[in-house]
């Protein structure tokens, strides 16, 4: 499982900035949803390159049989 981090900054005017590290796609938005709801209205959303990356699916324990 990949580690995900939230970097939360609150400036002097009370504006909250949240950056997600280690998330991909909608996972980024899902991680910040509760914070956004608690703080207020989202004024701006900047999607980082990681948002557009697909998380790698890792399959383990597969058995292959040659016919």
N, CA, C and O atoms as a GROMACS GRO file, in nm:
protein
  268
    1UNK      N    1   0.085  -0.118   0.000
    1UNK     CA    2   0.000   0.000   0.000
    1UNK      C    3   0.090   0.124   0.000
    1UNK      O    4   0.184   0.133   0.078
    2UNK      N    5   0.059   0.220  -0.087
    2UNK     CA    6   0.134   0.344  -0.094
    2UNK      C    7   0.098   0.434   0.021
    2UNK      O    8  -0.017   0.439   0.065
    3UNK      N    9   0.198   0.506   0.071
    3UNK     CA   10   0.175   0.601   0.179
    3UNK      C   11   0.125   0.732   0.120
    3UNK      O   12   0.179   0.780   0.020
    4UNK      N   13   0.024   0.788   0.182
    4UNK     CA   14  -0.031   0.916   0.138
    4UNK      C   15  -0.012   1.017   0.250
    4UNK      O   16  -0.028   0.984   0.368
    5UNK      N   17   0.023   1.139   0.214
    5UNK     CA   18   0.043   1.245   0.311
    5UNK      C   19  -0.038   1.367   0.273
    5UNK      O   20  -0.056   1.398   0.155
    6UNK      N   21  -0.089   1.436   0.375
    6UNK     CA   22  -0.157   1.563   0.355
    6UNK      C   23  -0.070   1.672   0.415
    6UNK      O   24  -0.029   1.663   0.531
    7UNK      N   25  -0.042   1.774   0.337
    7UNK     CA   26   0.033   1.891   0.383
    7UNK      C   27  -0.070   2.003   0.398
    7UNK      O   28  -0.121   2.054   0.299
    8UNK      N   29  -0.099   2.041   0.523
    8UNK     CA   30  -0.203   2.141   0.550
    8UNK      C   31  -0.138   2.268   0.602
    8UNK      O   32  -0.062   2.266   0.699
    9UNK      N   33  -0.168   2.380   0.536
    9UNK     CA   34  -0.113   2.509   0.574
    9UNK      C   35  -0.229   2.606   0.597
    9UNK      O   36  -0.321   2.614   0.516
   10UNK      N   37  -0.223   2.680   0.708
   10UNK     CA   38  -0.323   2.784   0.736
   10UNK      C   39  -0.248   2.916   0.744
   10UNK      O   40  -0.159   2.932   0.828
   11UNK      N   41  -0.283   3.011   0.657
   11UNK     CA   42  -0.211   3.140   0.657
   11UNK      C   43  -0.272   3.236   0.759
   11UNK      O   44  -0.370   3.202   0.826
   12UNK      N   45  -0.216   3.354   0.770
   12UNK     CA   46  -0.258   3.453   0.870
   12UNK      C   47  -0.403   3.501   0.850
   12UNK      O   48  -0.468   3.542   0.945
   13UNK      N   49  -0.451   3.494   0.726
   13UNK     CA   50  -0.589   3.535   0.697
   13UNK      C   51  -0.688   3.420   0.720
   13UNK      O   52  -0.808   3.439   0.702
   14UNK      N   53  -0.638   3.303   0.758
   14UNK     CA   54  -0.725   3.189   0.785
   14UNK      C   55  -0.753   3.102   0.664
   14UNK      O   56  -0.833   3.009   0.671
   15UNK      N   57  -0.688   3.130   0.552
   15UNK     CA   58  -0.704   3.046   0.434
   15UNK      C   59  -0.629   2.915   0.454
   15UNK      O   60  -0.517   2.913   0.504
   16UNK      N   61  -0.693   2.807   0.416
   16UNK     CA   62  -0.636   2.674   0.434
   16UNK      C   63  -0.592   2.620   0.298
   16UNK      O   64  -0.666   2.626   0.200
   17UNK      N   65  -0.471   2.569   0.294
   17UNK     CA   66  -0.418   2.507   0.173
   17UNK      C   67  -0.387   2.361   0.207
   17UNK      O   68  -0.320   2.333   0.306
   18UNK      N   69  -0.436   2.270   0.125
   18UNK     CA   70  -0.413   2.127   0.147
   18UNK      C   71  -0.348   2.069   0.022
   18UNK      O   72  -0.402   2.084  -0.088
   19UNK      N   73  -0.235   2.003   0.038
   19UNK     CA   74  -0.167   1.936  -0.072
   19UNK      C   75  -0.158   1.787  -0.038
   19UNK      O   76  -0.128   1.749   0.075
   20UNK      N   77  -0.184   1.705  -0.138
   20UNK     CA   78  -0.180   1.560  -0.120
   20UNK      C   79  -0.054   1.507  -0.187
   20UNK      O   80  -0.023   1.541  -0.301
   21UNK      N   81   0.017   1.424  -0.114
   21UNK     CA   82   0.135   1.357  -0.170
   21UNK      C   83   0.112   1.207  -0.164
   21UNK      O   84   0.072   1.153  -0.060
   22UNK      N   85   0.138   1.140  -0.274
   22UNK     CA   86   0.124   0.994  -0.276
   22UNK      C   87  -0.012   0.947  -0.323
   22UNK      O   88  -0.036   0.826  -0.330
   23UNK      N   89  -0.102   1.038  -0.356
   23UNK     CA   90  -0.234   0.999  -0.406
   23UNK      C   91  -0.239   1.012  -0.556
   23UNK      O   92  -0.160   1.085  -0.616
   24UNK      N   93  -0.332   0.941  -0.617
   24UNK     CA   94  -0.348   0.946  -0.763
   24UNK      C   95  -0.495   0.959  -0.797
   24UNK      O   96  -0.580   0.899  -0.731
   25UNK      N   97  -0.525   1.036  -0.900
   25UNK     CA   98  -0.661   1.048  -0.949
   25UNK      C   99  -0.758   1.099  -0.844
   25UNK      O  100  -0.724   1.184  -0.762
   26UNK      N  101  -0.879   1.046  -0.848
   26UNK     CA  102  -0.985   1.088  -0.755
   26UNK      C  103  -0.949   1.060  -0.610
   26UNK      O  104  -1.010   1.117  -0.518
   27UNK      N  105  -0.851   0.973  -0.588
   27UNK     CA  106  -0.806   0.944  -0.452
   27UNK      C  107  -0.762   1.072  -0.382
   27UNK      O  108  -0.784   1.088  -0.262
   28UNK      N  109  -0.700   1.164  -0.456
   28UNK     CA  110  -0.655   1.291  -0.399
   28UNK      C  111  -0.773   1.371  -0.344
   28UNK      O  112  -0.768   1.422  -0.232
   29UNK      N  113  -0.878   1.381  -0.423
   29UNK     CA  114  -0.994   1.459  -0.382
   29UNK      C  115  -1.067   1.390  -0.267
   29UNK      O  116  -1.115   1.456  -0.176
   30UNK      N  117  -1.076   1.258  -0.272
   30UNK     CA  118  -1.140   1.184  -0.163
   30UNK      C  119  -1.069   1.207  -0.031
   30UNK      O  120  -1.133   1.216   0.074
   31UNK      N  121  -0.936   1.216  -0.034
   31UNK     CA  122  -0.859   1.238   0.088
   31UNK      C  123  -0.885   1.374   0.151
   31UNK      O  124  -0.876   1.389   0.273
   32UNK      N  125  -0.916   1.474   0.071
   32UNK     CA  126  -0.935   1.610   0.123
   32UNK      C  127  -1.080   1.648   0.146
   32UNK      O  128  -1.108   1.755   0.201
   33UNK      N  129  -1.173   1.564   0.105
   33UNK     CA  130  -1.316   1.598   0.108
   33UNK      C  131  -1.363   1.641   0.249
   33UNK      O  132  -1.429   1.744   0.262
   34UNK      N  133  -1.332   1.564   0.352
   34UNK     CA  134  -1.379   1.596   0.488
   34UNK      C  135  -1.320   1.728   0.538
   34UNK      O  136  -1.387   1.804   0.607
   35UNK      N  137  -1.195   1.754   0.503
   35UNK     CA  138  -1.132   1.881   0.543
   35UNK      C  139  -1.202   1.996   0.474
   35UNK      O  140  -1.231   2.098   0.536
   36UNK      N  141  -1.228   1.981   0.345
   36UNK     CA  142  -1.298   2.086   0.269
   36UNK      C  143  -1.435   2.114   0.328
   36UNK      O  144  -1.475   2.230   0.341
   37UNK      N  145  -1.508   2.010   0.364
   37UNK     CA  146  -1.642   2.027   0.421
   37UNK      C  147  -1.635   2.098   0.556
   37UNK      O  148  -1.722   2.180   0.588
   38UNK      N  149  -1.534   2.069   0.636
   38UNK     CA  150  -1.521   2.128   0.769
   38UNK      C  151  -1.477   2.274   0.762
   38UNK      O  152  -1.518   2.356   0.845
   39UNK      N  153  -1.393   2.307   0.664
   39UNK     CA  154  -1.334   2.441   0.658
   39UNK      C  155  -1.424   2.540   0.588
   39UNK      O  156  -1.436   2.654   0.633
   40UNK      N  157  -1.489   2.500   0.480
   40UNK     CA  158  -1.574   2.594   0.408
   40UNK      C  159  -1.573   2.571   0.260
   40UNK      O  160  -1.566   2.458   0.212
   41UNK      N  161  -1.579   2.679   0.186
   41UNK     CA  162  -1.590   2.676   0.041
   41UNK      C  163  -1.452   2.666  -0.022
   41UNK      O  164  -1.359   2.736   0.018
   42UNK      N  165  -1.440   2.579  -0.122
   42UNK     CA  166  -1.316   2.568  -0.198
   42UNK      C  167  -1.309   2.685  -0.294
   42UNK      O  168  -1.393   2.697  -0.384
   43UNK      N  169  -1.210   2.772  -0.276
   43UNK     CA  170  -1.195   2.888  -0.364
   43UNK      C  171  -1.118   2.853  -0.490
   43UNK      O  172  -1.143   2.910  -0.596
   44UNK      N  173  -1.024   2.761  -0.478
   44UNK     CA  174  -0.938   2.727  -0.591
   44UNK      C  175  -0.888   2.584  -0.572
   44UNK      O  176  -0.858   2.542  -0.460
   45UNK      N  177  -0.880   2.510  -0.682
   45UNK     CA  178  -0.825   2.375  -0.678
   45UNK      C  179  -0.722   2.364  -0.789
   45UNK      O  180  -0.753   2.384  -0.906
   46UNK      N  181  -0.599   2.334  -0.752
   46UNK     CA  182  -0.491   2.313  -0.849
   46UNK      C  183  -0.454   2.166  -0.844
   46UNK      O  184  -0.411   2.115  -0.741
   47UNK      N  185  -0.471   2.098  -0.956
   47UNK     CA  186  -0.440   1.956  -0.962
   47UNK      C  187  -0.294   1.937  -1.000
   47UNK      O  188  -0.249   1.988  -1.103
   48UNK      N  189  -0.223   1.863  -0.918
   48UNK     CA  190  -0.082   1.836  -0.942
   48UNK      C  191  -0.069   1.723  -1.044
   48UNK      O  192  -0.167   1.652  -1.070
   49UNK      N  193   0.048   1.705  -1.103
   49UNK     CA  194   0.066   1.598  -1.202
   49UNK      C  195   0.027   1.460  -1.151
   49UNK      O  196  -0.020   1.376  -1.228
   50UNK      N  197   0.044   1.435  -1.021
   50UNK     CA  198   0.010   1.305  -0.964
   50UNK      C  199  -0.140   1.274  -0.979
   50UNK      O  200  -0.178   1.157  -0.986
   51UNK      N  201  -0.222   1.376  -0.985
   51UNK     CA  202  -0.366   1.356  -1.002
   51UNK      C  203  -0.394   1.280  -1.132
   51UNK      O  204  -0.483   1.195  -1.138
   52UNK      N  205  -0.318   1.310  -1.235
   52UNK     CA  206  -0.341   1.253  -1.367
   52UNK      C  207  -0.274   1.117  -1.386
   52UNK      O  208  -0.298   1.049  -1.486
   53UNK      N  209  -0.191   1.076  -1.290
   53UNK     CA  210  -0.126   0.945  -1.297
   53UNK      C  211  -0.221   0.837  -1.248
   53UNK      O  212  -0.304   0.860  -1.160
   54UNK      N  213  -0.210   0.721  -1.305
   54UNK     CA  214  -0.288   0.607  -1.262
   54UNK      C  215  -0.209   0.530  -1.157
   54UNK      O  216  -0.089   0.509  -1.172
   55UNK      N  217  -0.277   0.490  -1.052
   55UNK     CA  218  -0.211   0.407  -0.952
   55UNK      C  219  -0.182   0.271  -1.014
   55UNK      O  220  -0.263   0.217  -1.089
   56UNK      N  221  -0.067   0.218  -0.982
   56UNK     CA  222  -0.028   0.088  -1.038
   56UNK      C  223  -0.102  -0.023  -0.965
   56UNK      O  224  -0.105  -0.027  -0.842
   57UNK      N  225  -0.161  -0.112  -1.041
   57UNK     CA  226  -0.225  -0.229  -0.984
   57UNK      C  227  -0.120  -0.337  -0.968
   57UNK      O  228  -0.053  -0.374  -1.065
   58UNK      N  229  -0.104  -0.387  -0.849
   58UNK     CA  230  -0.005  -0.490  -0.822
   58UNK      C  231  -0.080  -0.617  -0.788
   58UNK      O  232  -0.156  -0.621  -0.692
   59UNK      N  233  -0.057  -0.720  -0.866
   59UNK     CA  234  -0.120  -0.850  -0.841
   59UNK      C  235  -0.015  -0.945  -0.789
   59UNK      O  236   0.093  -0.958  -0.847
   60UNK      N  237  -0.044  -1.010  -0.681
   60UNK     CA  238   0.050  -1.107  -0.626
   60UNK      C  239  -0.020  -1.239  -0.605
   60UNK      O  240  -0.143  -1.244  -0.593
   61UNK      N  241   0.056  -1.343  -0.601
   61UNK     CA  242   0.001  -1.473  -0.573
   61UNK      C  243  -0.070  -1.538  -0.690
   61UNK      O  244  -0.149  -1.630  -0.670
   62UNK      N  245  -0.044  -1.494  -0.811
   62UNK     CA  246  -0.106  -1.554  -0.927
   62UNK      C  247  -0.031  -1.679  -0.968
   62UNK      O  248   0.092  -1.684  -0.961
   63UNK      N  249  -0.104  -1.777  -1.010
   63UNK     CA  250  -0.044  -1.900  -1.060
   63UNK      C  251  -0.072  -1.911  -1.209
   63UNK      O  252  -0.187  -1.900  -1.252
   64UNK      N  253   0.031  -1.932  -1.285
   64UNK     CA  254   0.016  -1.947  -1.430
   64UNK      C  255   0.041  -2.092  -1.468
   64UNK      O  256   0.129  -2.158  -1.413
   65UNK      N  257  -0.038  -2.140  -1.561
   65UNK     CA  258  -0.024  -2.276  -1.606
   65UNK      C  259  -0.002  -2.274  -1.758
   65UNK      O  260  -0.077  -2.209  -1.831
   66UNK      N  261   0.097  -2.342  -1.803
   66UNK     CA  262   0.125  -2.348  -1.947
   66UNK      C  263   0.054  -2.470  -2.005
   66UNK      O  264   0.070  -2.581  -1.954
   67UNK      N  265  -0.023  -2.448  -2.111
   67UNK     CA  266  -0.097  -2.558  -2.176
   67UNK      C  267  -0.026  -2.603  -2.300
   67UNK      O  268  -0.073  -2.695  -2.368
   0.00000   0.00000   0.00000
